[in-house]
């Protein structure tokens, strides 16, 4: 059996929260810290579910302006959460993670709508997905789960149900005449 390549999912946290339609709608209504905490939690749960066993996942949030941010990763549900260190942008952390993945021959996917990051990582041979693309994929995942939990039984359509009652009566008459 062929050995599967390792895969890594790198998510530009705040960019996805601002740009992905799944998260953007809520931000138009509420700009409080409570919103950002709920939005981050939603994104983390979505990444946990999307990554599953297929990807090693990392979400990078920008902590550059937080003097206390040390850039230490924390793991939640198997997903690494990193706030970039003080003075360093999330973009640089994402670019380094993507570069390191390529050097280790790890297939990587970067989720961001930031054109500069997309151009930088794509030029390095890394796949990319927009925030809206990720929102769509997550929505499809949850729809699939919903359908698995509540399968709809297909209705059986027989010919008798599709033809007019008059035609059905004539066919029965022909059958019974034999």
TIGU-339575 format. One record per residue: residue number from 1; residue in three letters; chain; z, x, y of N, C-alpha, C, O, CB in turn. Coordinates in steps of 0.001 Angstrom, whole numbers, plus 524288, in hexadecimal, padded with zeros to 5 digits. Last residue first. Glycine has a CB too. Layout:
<nodes>
  nr rest kette   n_Z   n_X   n_Y  ca_Z  ca_X  ca_Y   c_Z   c_X   c_Y   o_Z   o_X   o_Y  cb_Z  cb_X  cb_Y
 NUM  ala     A     Z     X     Y     Z     X     Y     Z     X     Y     Z     X     Y     Z     X     Y
...
</nodes>
This chain:
<nodes>
  nr rest kette   n_Z   n_X   n_Y  ca_Z  ca_X  ca_Y   c_Z   c_X   c_Y   o_Z   o_X   o_Y  cb_Z  cb_X  cb_Y
 178  unk     A 7AEAE 7226D 7D45A 7AD04 7254F 7CFA4 7B004 723C4 7CB1B 7AF24 725C9 7C6D5 7AD7C 72B05 7D052
 177  unk     A 7B366 71E20 7DCCD 7AF19 71B43 7DA52 7AD7A 71DD6 7D53D 7AAF4 71B44 7D20E 7AA69 71AE7 7DE02
 176  unk     A 7BA62 724FC 7E147 7BC89 7210F 7DDC1 7B843 71E02 7DAD9 7B95E 71B8F 7D6DD 7BFFA 71D4E 7E0CE
 175  unk     A 7B3BF 72ADF 7E7BC 7B6C8 72D67 7E38A 7B879 72959 7DF71 7B805 72A41 7DABE 7BBAD 7303C 7E5D9
 174  unk     A 7B033 72346 7EEAD 7AC71 7260D 7EB59 7AF43 7287A 7E6B1 7AD68 7282E 7E244 7A982 72A53 7EE80
 173  unk     A 7B9BD 72084 7F35D 7B6BA 71C7B 7F0A5 7B2CE 71F05 7ECEE 7B21D 71D30 7E889 7B3DF 718E6 7F49D
 172  unk     A 7BC6E 729B4 7F82B 7BFCE 727B0 7F400 7BCE2 723A5 7F0B9 7BD7D 72365 7EBF6 7C4D4 72544 7F651
 171  unk     A 7B456 72A0F 7FF90 7B4BF 72E26 7FB8D 7B819 72C5C 7F6F2 7B6CE 72D59 7F26B 7B70D 73329 7FDEC
 170  unk     A 7B6D1 7212E 80597 7B1D8 7216A 802C3 7B206 72581 7FE68 7B01D 72491 7FA18 7AD58 722A4 8068E
 169  unk     A 7C07D 7245E 809C1 7C035 71FB4 80671 7BB2C 71FB9 80334 7BB46 71E6B 7FE94 7C082 71AB2 809D1
 168  unk     A 7BD4F 72CCC 80FD8 7C0E2 72DA5 80B7A 7C0A7 7290B 807AB 7C0A0 729CB 802EB 7C684 72E6F 80D7C
 167  unk     A 7B769 727C0 81757 7B4CE 72B70 813CB 7B82F 72C76 80F07 7B631 72CF1 80AAD 7B394 7309D 8169C
 166  unk     A 7BF82 72206 81C25 7BB0A 71F48 819CA 7B83E 722CC 815E1 7B6DB 72113 8119C 7B72E 71D73 81E0F
 165  unk     A 7C646 729B2 82020 7C818 72632 81BF4 7C394 7235B 81936 7C3CF 72267 81481 7CBE8 7222E 81E31
 164  unk     A 7BFD2 73639 821DF 7C129 730EE 823A9 7C2F4 72D97 81F11 7C15D 72E83 81AA0 7BC6F 72E55 8266A
 163  unk     A 7C60F 74241 81E19 7C18A 73EB3 81E7B 7C35F 73938 82000 7C7F4 737DF 81F6F 7BE7B 73E84 81934
 162  unk     A 7CF3B 747E8 81D5F 7CB84 7493B 82180 7C6DD 74584 821F9 7C40C 745A6 825DE 7C98A 74E98 8209D
 161  unk     A 7D51E 7452F 81503 7D783 74491 81A27 7D39C 74567 81E92 7D48F 743CC 82300 7DC09 74856 81ABF
 160  unk     A 7CEA2 747CD 80CBB 7CFE8 7424A 80D89 7D24E 74155 812ED 7D19C 73D23 8152B 7D3A7 74069 80948
 159  unk     A 7CF06 75271 80CE5 7CA36 74FE8 80EAB 7CB4E 74A35 80FE1 7C92C 74809 8139A 7C5D7 75063 80A85
 158  unk     A 7DB95 75676 811E1 7D7F4 75542 80DAE 7D319 752B8 80FF5 7D31A 7510B 81477 7DA84 751AB 80990
 157  unk     A 7E31D 75FB3 81715 7DF31 75BD5 81897 7DB6B 75B17 81417 7D878 75E9E 812AF 7DC3D 75D84 81DA0
 156  unk     A 7EFF1 762AE 81779 7EB7A 762B1 813FA 7E7C1 75E58 815A0 7E933 759C3 81589 7ED37 76203 80E31
 155  unk     A 7F5B7 769F3 82146 7F4A0 764C3 81F2D 7EFB1 76513 81BE2 7EBCF 76777 81D67 7F407 760A5 823A2
 154  unk     A 7FDA9 774E0 81F9A 7F880 772E0 820F9 7F7AD 76D9E 81E56 7F8D3 76CF7 819B7 7F427 776C7 81F60
 153  unk     A 80A08 775C2 82469 806FB 774D7 81FB9 801C9 77275 82163 80198 76E90 82433 809F3 77137 81BC9
 152  unk     A 80F00 77F93 82BDD 80C94 77A77 82C18 80928 779E9 82740 805D3 77D35 8262D 80957 779BA 83140
 151  unk     A 81B22 7862B 82B03 81597 785CF 829A2 813AA 7802F 829EE 81667 77C88 8286C 814A8 78801 82424
 150  unk     A 8238A 78B2A 8314D 82237 7859C 8313B 81C75 784FA 82FDC 8194C 78371 83324 82372 78301 83695
 149  unk     A 823FF 795E0 83019 828C6 792DF 82F56 827B3 78D09 82ED2 82A9E 78A42 82C31 82C7E 793D3 833D3
 148  unk     A 819DF 798F2 8325D 81C0A 79A41 82D3D 820DA 796F8 82C0C 821BB 79573 82792 81D6A 7A010 82CFA
 147  unk     A 81905 7959C 83CA3 815D4 7930C 838AD 817CD 79439 83332 81777 790E6 82FBD 81029 794BA 83931
 146  unk     A 82001 79CA2 8413F 820FF 79700 8419A 81DEC 79423 83D56 81FFF 790A9 83ABF 81F7C 794E3 8471E
 145  unk     A 81AD9 7A5FC 83F4D 82003 7A51C 83CFA 82138 79F45 83CEF 82336 79D34 83913 82450 7A828 84006
 144  unk     A 811EF 7A46A 84574 81176 7A526 83FD3 81697 7A432 83D02 816AC 7A1DD 838CE 80F86 7AA95 83EA5
 143  unk     A 816AD 7A40E 84F38 813E2 79F6C 84D51 81331 79FCD 8476A 813CC 79BE8 844A9 80E7D 79ED9 85010
 142  unk     A 81A5D 7AE4A 84FFC 81E1F 7A9FD 84FBA 81B8B 7A4F8 84DD5 81E08 7A1E9 84B13 820A0 7A91A 85513
 141  unk     A 81089 7B396 8503E 81467 7B4BF 84C2D 81829 7B026 84B8A 81913 7AE4E 84731 81779 7B9CF 84D83
 140  unk     A 80C27 7AF8B 85953 80991 7AE93 8544A 80D60 7AF83 84FC7 80D6C 7AC96 84BF6 804AE 7B21D 853AE
 139  unk     A 81334 7B3CF 8609C 812AB 7AE27 8601A 81032 7ACA3 85AEE 811E5 7A8E9 85869 80F72 7ABFD 86493
 138  unk     A 810E5 7BE59 85F1D 81627 7BC73 85DDB 81604 7B682 85D28 8186C 7B46B 8598E 81A22 7BE02 86238
 137  unk     A 80680 7BE7B 862BF 807AE 7BFFA 85D54 80D0C 7BDF6 85BA1 80DAE 7BC18 8573E 80774 7C5F4 85CB8
 136  unk     A 8081D 7BB95 86D57 804EC 7B860 869D9 80638 7B983 8641F 806F3 7B5E8 86106 7FF13 7B957 86AE2
 135  unk     A 80E09 7C3FC 870E8 81021 7BEA9 87144 80D3D 7BB0D 86D82 80FA4 7B7DD 86AD3 80FB4 7BC91 876ED
 134  unk     A 806AA 7CBF8 86F5C 80B86 7CBFD 86C51 80DF1 7C68A 86C50 80FB3 7C4A8 86840 80F73 7D00B 86E8C
 133  unk     A 7FF6F 7C8E3 876E3 7FDDB 7C94A 8716B 80294 7C92E 86DD7 80285 7C69C 869C7 7FAB5 7CE46 87081
 132  unk     A 8057D 7C9F7 87FDB 803C5 7C4BE 87E49 801FC 7C4B5 87897 802EA 7C0EB 875C8 7FF55 7C2D6 881DC
 131  unk     A 8069D 7D4DD 87FB4 80B48 7D191 87F66 809D7 7CC08 87DC0 80C99 7C9A2 87A9F 80E27 7D179 884AF
 130  unk     A 7FCD2 7DAF6 87774 7FED4 7D90E 87C68 803BB 7D5C1 87B84 804D6 7D415 87724 7FAA0 7D5DE 87F4B
 129  unk     A 7FD2D 7E62D 86F91 7FCEA 7E083 86FBA 7FF41 7DECC 874E8 8033A 7E0EB 87697 7FFD6 7DDF6 86AFA
 128  unk     A 7F71C 7F185 869E1 7FA35 7EEE5 86DDF 7F94E 7E90E 86D91 7F550 7E736 86B9F 7F8DB 7F0F4 8735A
 127  unk     A 7F75E 7FD56 8622C 7F5C0 7F7F2 8631F 7F941 7F582 86744 7FDB3 7F726 86814 7F5ED 7F4B5 85E03
 126  unk     A 7F461 80A62 865D1 7F863 80690 86474 7F646 80116 8659A 7F3AC 80049 86991 7FD91 8079B 8678A
 125  unk     A 7EE57 8129F 86954 7ED4E 8106D 86431 7F150 80C7E 8624F 7F198 80B63 85DA3 7ECF3 814AA 8605F
 124  unk     A 7EFCD 815AA 87356 7F232 818EB 86F4A 7F17E 816AD 869DF 7F3D4 818A2 86626 7F7EC 8199F 87062
 123  unk     A 7EB85 80DCB 878DA 7E8CB 812CB 878F9 7EAEB 81686 874E1 7E834 81A1A 87328 7E936 8153D 87E5C
 122  unk     A 7F361 806BE 87780 7EE7D 805D1 874C3 7EB45 80ACF 8749B 7E8A1 80BED 870BF 7EB66 80166 87761
 121  unk     A 7FB1E 80ACC 87E1E 7FC04 80AD1 87879 7F6FC 809F8 87570 7F653 80C35 8713B 7FFF7 806A5 87702
 120  unk     A 7F615 809F7 88819 7F853 80EE3 8863D 7F8DD 80EEC 88052 7F740 812AA 87DC4 7FDA4 80FD6 888C4
 119  unk     A 7F335 7FF6D 888ED 7EF34 80380 8891B 7F139 8089E 886D1 7EE6F 80B4B 883F4 7ED5D 8045C 88EBA
 118  unk     A 7FD33 7FAAF 88855 7F91E 7F96B 88488 7F501 7FDB3 8845C 7F378 7FF6C 88025 7F68F 7F428 885D7
 117  unk     A 801F9 7FEEB 89132 80405 8003C 88C03 7FFD7 7FF2A 887E6 7FF03 80257 88462 80915 7FD11 88ACC
 116  unk     A 7FB80 7FA4C 898CF 7FC10 7FFF9 89886 7FE07 8019F 89322 7FBF9 80549 890CC 7FFD1 801EF 89CCD
 115  unk     A 7FCB1 7EF76 89751 7F797 7F1F1 8966F 7F80A 7F7DC 895D5 7F541 7FA2F 892AE 7F3E3 7F0AA 89AEE
 114  unk     A 805F4 7E893 89111 8057B 7ECAD 894FD 80086 7EFD6 893D2 80034 7F288 88FDA 80A75 7F048 8950A
 113  unk     A 8084E 7E217 8897A 803D9 7E087 88CAC 80316 7E456 89128 7FFE9 7E367 894A5 80496 7DAF6 88EC7
 112  unk     A 80BA2 7E5EF 87C66 80C67 7E626 8820A 80792 7E3F6 884BC 8034B 7E3FB 8828B 80D86 7EBD3 883E2
 111  unk     A 80EBA 7EB2D 870D8 80E2B 7E60B 87340 80F97 7E68A 87907 8141D 7E76F 87A65 811AF 7E1DE 87073
 110  unk     A 808B0 7F3ED 86884 80BBC 7F370 86D4C 80A96 7EE21 86FB9 80610 7ECBC 87090 80A7A 7F7F3 87132
 109  unk     A 80954 7F83A 85BEF 80750 7F3F9 85F1C 80AE7 7F379 863CD 80F9B 7F2B1 86332 806F8 7EEB6 85BF3
 108  unk     A 80607 802D2 85353 80952 80061 85752 8065C 7FC2E 85A4C 801A0 7FC7D 85B13 80B60 8047D 85B20
 107  unk     A 80735 809AA 847DA 803F8 805C6 84A79 80774 802D2 84E54 80B66 8008F 84CC5 80155 801F1 8466D
 106  unk     A 80A6A 816BB 847D1 80C80 81177 8474C 808F3 80DD1 84A61 807D4 80EC5 84EF5 81250 81122 84942
 105  unk     A 80931 8217F 8485D 80576 81E64 84559 80788 818F2 8441E 8068A 816D0 83FEC 8041B 82131 8404F
 104  unk     A 80F2D 82693 84F60 81172 82606 84A1F 80DEC 822D0 84680 80F71 8218C 8421E 816DB 82376 84A78
 103  unk     A 80929 82569 85851 809E7 82AAE 85628 80C00 82A85 85096 80AC1 82DEB 84D6C 80DA0 82DD0 8599C
 102  unk     A 80A87 81AB8 85A0A 8055A 81CBF 858A9 805CE 8221F 8562C 80321 82343 85257 801D2 81D02 85D82
 101  unk     A 8152A 81AAC 85CB5 81355 817C2 85821 80E0C 819E0 85654 80D32 81AB7 851AC 812ED 811D7 85960
 100  unk     A 81504 8207F 865F8 817D4 82285 86166 81615 81FC7 85C5F 81594 82242 85848 81DC3 821DA 86226
  99  unk     A 80F4E 8197B 86C4F 80D4F 81EBE 86B45 80FD9 82102 86654 80D2E 82327 862F3 80E56 82260 87005
  98  unk     A 81633 810FB 86C7E 810E5 81056 86A6A 80E95 815A5 868ED 80C33 81636 864C9 80D58 80D8F 86E78
  97  unk     A 81EF3 81588 87155 81F71 8133E 86C1D 81A14 812BA 86985 8197D 813E7 864E5 82221 80DDB 86C6C
  96  unk     A 81A60 81842 87AFE 81C61 81C54 8777F 81CF1 81A41 871F0 81B8C 81CF5 86E36 821AC 81E64 8797B
  95  unk     A 817E6 80E69 87F12 813B5 81236 87E38 8157B 81684 87A76 81276 8183B 87723 811F4 8149D 88376
  94  unk     A 82218 80A4F 87FC3 81E2A 807D2 87C64 819CB 80BAF 87B22 8182E 80C28 876A0 81BE4 802DB 87F0C
  93  unk     A 82679 810F7 88733 828D5 810A4 881FE 824DC 80E63 87E22 82454 81053 879C3 82DE3 80D3B 8821B
  92  unk     A 82006 80ECC 88FC1 8202B 8141F 88D8F 8226E 81425 88812 82090 816FC 884AB 82360 817C3 89113
  91  unk     A 82273 8042B 89175 81D11 805D3 8904B 81CFC 80B2A 88DAB 81A36 80BF7 889D3 819C4 805F8 89552
  90  unk     A 82C9C 803F8 894A7 82B88 8022E 88F57 82612 803F3 88DB4 82525 80517 88920 82C08 7FC24 88EF3
  89  unk     A 82F80 80F8B 89C48 82D66 80A47 89B90 82CB6 808FE 895CC 82C49 80C78 89281 8282E 809B8 89E6A
  88  unk     A 83B1E 815D5 89FA7 83655 81609 89C7D 83473 81075 89B75 83784 80D14 899F1 8374C 81903 89735
  87  unk     A 84468 81482 8A4F6 84073 817E7 8A742 83B61 8183F 8A439 837AC 81AB7 8A609 84299 81D2D 8A7D7
  86  unk     A 84BC8 81270 899A4 84BAE 81258 89F5C 847A4 81641 8A155 8477A 81ABC 89F97 8512D 81398 8A1A8
  85  unk     A 843EA 80F8F 88E3A 8481F 81248 890F9 84778 811F1 896E6 84324 8113F 898E2 84852 81800 88F46
  84  unk     A 84074 80272 88A41 83EF8 807CC 88BA5 84368 80A62 88EAD 84659 807B8 89166 839D7 807D9 88EEB
  83  unk     A 8467E 7FC44 88043 845F9 7FC08 885E9 844D5 801A1 8878C 847DE 8052C 88661 84B11 7F9B5 888B5
  82  unk     A 84243 7F7FE 8741E 84325 7FC97 8776A 84297 7FB08 87D1B 83EA7 7F8B9 87E9F 83F47 80112 87608
  81  unk     A 844BB 7F355 867E2 84472 7F1BE 86D5D 845C8 7F697 8708F 849E3 7F8FC 86FD1 84849 7ECFD 86EA3
  80  unk     A 83EE4 7F21E 85B8E 8416D 7F59E 85F4D 84089 7F393 864D7 83C25 7F242 8664D 83F51 7FB4E 85EBF
  79  unk     A 84188 7E888 85238 83E24 7EA23 8568C 84143 7EDAC 85A32 845A6 7EC6D 85BB9 83BF0 7E546 85993
  78  unk     A 84895 7E4CE 84B2A 844C5 7E898 84945 84105 7EA8E 84D73 83DB2 7EDDB 84C5F 841B8 7E641 844ED
  77  unk     A 84F1C 7DE96 85148 84BB6 7DC28 84D68 84778 7DFC7 84B5C 84338 7DE00 849FB 8493E 7D766 84FAF
  76  unk     A 84FDF 7E86C 85A0D 8511B 7E2E0 8597A 84D34 7E090 8559A 8487F 7E099 85696 850E9 7DFEE 85EE5
  75  unk     A 8546F 7F49E 85DE4 85164 7F1B8 85A13 85370 7EC2C 85996 8581B 7EB4E 858D0 85180 7F476 854C4
  74  unk     A 8521D 7FC6D 868E5 855C5 7F8FB 8663D 8526D 7F5CF 8626C 84DFC 7F477 863B0 858F4 7F556 86A3D
  73  unk     A 84FEC 80942 86E32 84E2C 8047D 86B84 852B8 8018A 86908 85696 803D5 86752 84A21 805D8 86756
  72  unk     A 852AB 80DE4 87AC9 85426 80DDD 87543 85255 808D1 872B3 85321 80494 874D3 85A1F 80E82 874A1
  71  unk     A 85133 80F04 88557 84C9C 80EDC 881F9 84DD0 80EFA 87C37 84A5D 8100D 8790B 84928 81340 88339
  70  unk     A 858F4 80E59 88C7E 8585A 81364 889DA 853B1 81381 8862B 8525B 817A1 88416 85D42 814B1 886DA
  69  unk     A 85BC5 808A8 8985C 8588A 8084E 893AD 85797 80DBB 8916B 855AC 8113D 89417 8534E 8059A 894E7
  68  unk     A 860BA 80952 8A1BC 863F6 809D6 89D09 860C5 809AF 897FE 862EA 80A83 893C6 86805 8058A 89CEB
  67  unk     A 859BA 8073F 8A991 85BE1 80C8D 8A938 85F1E 80D76 8A44E 86021 811F1 8A2E3 85F30 80DA9 8ADF1
  66  unk     A 84E9D 800D8 8A87D 85412 8002C 8A6FD 85662 80596 8A60F 8551F 8082B 8A234 8549E 7FCA0 8A201
  65  unk     A 8443E 80243 8A9DC 8476B 801B1 8AE9E 84D24 800C5 8AD75 8503C 7FFFE 8B10E 84561 7FD42 8B1E5
  64  unk     A 84077 802DE 89F87 83FDE 8074C 8A314 8436E 806FB 8A7CF 84570 80AF8 8A999 83A50 807AD 8A4DC
  63  unk     A 83FC8 7FC47 89755 84507 7FD39 89953 84509 80187 89D61 8492B 803AB 89E97 848B6 7FE9A 894E6
  62  unk     A 83779 7F37E 891A0 837D1 7F75E 895D4 83D66 7F7B1 897DA 83F81 7F3DC 899D9 83408 7F600 89A55
  61  unk     A 83757 7F2C8 883C6 83841 7F056 888D5 838F0 7F4A7 88CE0 83AC3 7F8ED 88BA4 83D22 7ECA6 888AF
  60  unk     A 83097 7F25B 87832 83249 7F5DD 87C65 832B4 7F2BB 88174 82EEA 7F056 88332 82E69 7FA91 87D0E
  59  unk     A 8327A 7F022 86B1A 83199 7ED8E 8701D 833D2 7F12C 87449 83851 7F2D9 873F9 83434 7E7EE 87055
  58  unk     A 82CE4 7F329 85F22 82FEA 7F531 86382 82E83 7F201 86851 829E9 7F13F 8697D 82EDA 7FB27 86469
  57  unk     A 82C09 7F1EB 8512A 82B2E 7EFF4 85673 82EF8 7F253 85A60 83385 7F35B 85935 82BAB 7EA12 85685
  56  unk     A 82461 7F466 846D2 82937 7F649 84921 82880 7F4F6 84EE5 824B7 7F6B7 8514A 82A44 7FC7B 84813
  55  unk     A 81DEA 7E9D7 84047 81E57 7EDA4 84485 823F1 7EF90 84533 827B3 7ECB6 84444 81C63 7EB44 8499E
  54  unk     A 81F04 7E35B 83794 81A21 7E630 8385F 81AA9 7EAA0 83C55 81826 7EEB1 83BCC 815EB 7E272 83A24
  53  unk     A 82712 7DD0E 8368E 8276E 7E1F5 83395 822AB 7E55F 83478 8224C 7E9B3 83268 8280C 7E0D7 82DC0
  52  unk     A 8277B 7D81C 8434B 828B9 7D758 83DC7 82982 7DC87 83B0B 82C44 7DFF6 83CFA 8246B 7D43F 83B12
  51  unk     A 82311 7D6FA 84D33 822DE 7DC0A 84A88 823CC 7DB6B 844AF 82132 7DDEC 84182 826E9 7DFCB 84CDC
  50  unk     A 82539 7CC87 84FC4 81FD0 7CE6A 84FA4 81F5F 7D369 84C63 81BCA 7D3FF 8493D 81DCC 7CF67 8553C
  49  unk     A 83053 7CC2E 84F86 82D30 7C8E1 84C0E 8279E 7CADC 84B80 8257E 7CADF 8472F 82D1F 7C350 84E10
  48  unk     A 832DA 7D3A8 85731 83512 7D410 851F1 831AF 7D0FE 84E17 83057 7D2F4 849E9 83ACD 7D208 851DA
  47  unk     A 82D9B 7CF52 85FB6 82BD4 7D456 85D9B 82DEC 7D51F 8581B 82B1E 7D708 854B3 82D8F 7D8E2 86128
  46  unk     A 83382 7C636 8613F 82DED 7C5D4 8601A 82BDC 7CAE1 85DAF 828BB 7CABC 85A09 82AE0 7C48B 86516
  45  unk     A 83D43 7CA80 8639E 83C9E 7C743 85EE6 836E6 7C6D5 85D5C 83594 7C70D 858BE 83EE8 7C1C8 85FC6
  44  unk     A 83A75 7CF7B 86D15 83C78 7D290 868AD 83BCE 7CF7F 86399 839FD 7D1A5 85FB3 84253 7D404 86988
  43  unk     A 837A3 7C6C2 8732C 833CE 7CACA 871EB 8358E 7CE01 86D3A 8326A 7CF1E 869C3 832E7 7CE59 876A2
  42  unk     A 8415C 7C1B1 873B0 83CDB 7BF0F 87155 838C1 7C309 86FB2 836A3 7C2BF 86B64 83A7A 7BB13 87528
  41  unk     A 84732 7C948 87903 848BF 7C7A8 873C3 8443D 7C501 870E7 84365 7C5F1 86C43 84D72 7C3F9 87407
  40  unk     A 841B4 7C96D 88282 841ED 7CE25 87F3E 84353 7CCBF 879A7 840F9 7CEBF 875F7 845E9 7D213 88171
  39  unk     A 843E9 7BF2C 885D0 83E7D 7C0C2 884D9 83E53 7C5A1 8816D 83B27 7C5F1 87DD4 83B9B 7C1C5 88A0D
  38  unk     A 84EBC 7BFB0 88719 84C80 7BC0E 88344 846ED 7BDA7 881E3 84567 7BD82 87D54 84C95 7B667 88563
  37  unk     A 84F1A 7C758 88F16 851D6 7C830 88A1C 84FA1 7C4AA 885D9 84EBF 7C66E 88177 857BE 7C733 88ABF
  36  unk     A 8494B 7C27D 896E9 8475B 7C75E 89499 84A0F 7C891 88F73 8479C 7CA96 88BD6 84821 7CBE7 89861
  35  unk     A 84FC5 7B9C3 89906 84A71 7B90F 8970E 84894 7BDFD 89457 84688 7BDC3 88FFE 846B0 7B79A 89B86
  34  unk     A 85898 7BED1 89CEC 8590F 7BBCD 89824 853B2 7BADC 895BB 85318 7BB1F 890F8 85BCF 7B69C 89933
  33  unk     A 85521 7C2A7 8A646 8562C 7C665 8A211 85681 7C39F 89CDB 854EC 7C5BC 898D7 85B3D 7C96D 8A31D
  32  unk     A 84B0E 7B9B8 8AB07 8505A 7BBC3 8AA89 850CA 7BFC8 8A630 84D56 7C046 8A2E1 85429 7B757 8A991
  31  unk     A 8423B 7B417 8AD48 84214 7B9BC 8AE41 8476C 7BC4B 8AD95 84837 7C0AA 8AF6D 8400A 7BACD 8B3BA
  30  unk     A 83B19 7A9E1 8A834 8404E 7AC25 8A881 83FF6 7B217 8A923 83DA8 7B4C5 8A5E0 8437F 7AAB9 8A399
  29  unk     A 830D2 7A670 8A7BC 834EA 7A2B1 8A8F9 83A1F 7A549 8AA42 83D40 7A30E 8AD26 835A0 79EFD 8A47C
  28  unk     A 82AC0 7AE69 8A4C6 82937 7ABBC 8A98E 82D6B 7A7EB 8AB4F 82D8E 7A659 8AFDA 8240D 7A8E0 8A8C5
  27  unk     A 82E90 7B170 89B55 82FFD 7B4A9 89FD1 82E76 7B211 8A4F5 8309F 7B35B 8A90E 82D6A 7BA03 89F67
  26  unk     A 82A14 7AA74 89458 82FAC 7AA03 89574 8312D 7AD0E 89A4F 834B5 7AB73 89D26 832DC 7ABE9 890D2
  25  unk     A 81FC7 7AE2E 8942B 820EA 7A8E8 8960F 826AA 7A84F 8977A 827F0 7A5E3 89B6E 81F67 7A4DB 891F1
  24  unk     A 8202E 7B835 88F4F 81F26 7B7B1 894ED 820BB 7B25C 89706 822DB 7B20E 89B54 81966 7B8A2 8960B
  23  unk     A 820AF 7B797 884AB 82572 7B8F7 88781 824F0 7B7DD 88D5E 828CA 7B6BC 89003 826C1 7BEB8 886A1
  22  unk     A 816D6 7B4E7 88144 81B55 7B2C7 87E68 8206E 7B38F 88174 82417 7B07E 880DC 81BC2 7B55D 878FE
  21  unk     A 81009 7BAEA 88700 810B4 7B56D 88877 8155E 7B2E8 885BE 81798 7AF26 887C0 80BC9 7B262 88734
  20  unk     A 813E6 7C755 88B55 812B7 7C40E 886CC 813D2 7BE5C 887F7 81818 7BD0F 889BE 815DE 7C5D0 8820B
  19  unk     A 8177E 7CC60 8946D 811EB 7CB48 893B8 8109A 7C7AB 88F31 80C7E 7C52B 88F43 80F1A 7D03D 892FB
  18  unk     A 82248 7CE01 89494 81FA8 7CC3F 89962 81A20 7CA4F 89867 8183C 7C6ED 89B40 81F82 7D0A6 89D54
  17  unk     A 8244F 7D130 88A5E 82744 7CCCD 88C88 824A1 7CA9C 89171 824BD 7C5E4 89259 82CE0 7CE82 88DCC
  16  unk     A 81DA8 7D9CB 889B7 81C95 7D53F 88675 81F7E 7D07A 88890 81D5C 7CC2A 8888B 81E25 7D652 880BC
  15  unk     A 822C7 7E05A 890C2 81D60 7DEE6 891B2 81C09 7DA00 88E8F 81987 7D670 89099 819AB 7E371 89044
  14  unk     A 82C82 7E1FB 88C2B 82C3A 7DEE1 890F9 826A6 7DD3B 89234 825DA 7D913 8947E 82E79 7E1F4 8958C
  13  unk     A 828AF 7E77B 88225 82C1D 7E2FB 882BC 82B63 7DFB5 8879A 829D5 7DB2B 88745 8316F 7E4C1 88299
  12  unk     A 81EF5 7EB28 87B8D 82071 7EC11 88102 8238A 7E748 882CA 8214A 7E37E 884B6 81B7A 7ED0B 884A1
  11  unk     A 8208B 7EEC7 86E89 82011 7EA6C 8722D 82227 7EBFD 87785 82689 7EDE7 877FD 822FE 7E595 8701C
  10  unk     A 81AA5 7F3B8 863AB 81D5A 7F562 86875 81C58 7F133 86C8C 817DA 7F027 86DE7 81B6E 7FAF6 86A67
   9  unk     A 81AF5 7F4DF 85660 819FB 7F125 85A92 81D3F 7F2D6 85F38 82203 7F357 85ED2 81B4D 7EB63 858DE
   8  unk     A 81555 7FC64 84C71 81940 7FC12 85085 81773 7F847 854BA 812F5 7F874 8566F 81A57 8017E 852DC
   7  unk     A 813DB 7FEF4 83ED4 8121D 7FC4F 8438E 816A9 7FBE8 84767 81B2B 7FB32 845E4 80FE7 7F6D2 84243
   6  unk     A 80F28 807B6 83510 81372 80592 83818 81136 80305 83CFA 80D30 804B1 83F04 8177D 809DE 83987
   5  unk     A 805D8 8042C 82B5A 80761 80740 82FE8 80BF3 804A3 83296 80C83 7FFDD 83263 802C7 807ED 833BD
   4  unk     A 8088A 802A8 81DCA 80741 8006D 822DC 80908 80418 82731 80D0B 806B7 826D1 809C8 7FB01 82383
   3  unk     A 802BF 808CE 8130B 80747 808A7 81679 805A4 80688 81BC8 801D0 8085B 81E0C 809C6 80E25 81706
   2  unk     A 7FCA0 80248 8088F 7FC33 80560 80D50 80101 8049C 810BE 80308 80048 8113F 7F73D 803EC 81053
   1  unk     A 80000 80349 7FB69 80000 80000 80000 80000 80376 804D6 8030C 8072B 8052C 804BD 7FC43 7FFFE
</nodes>
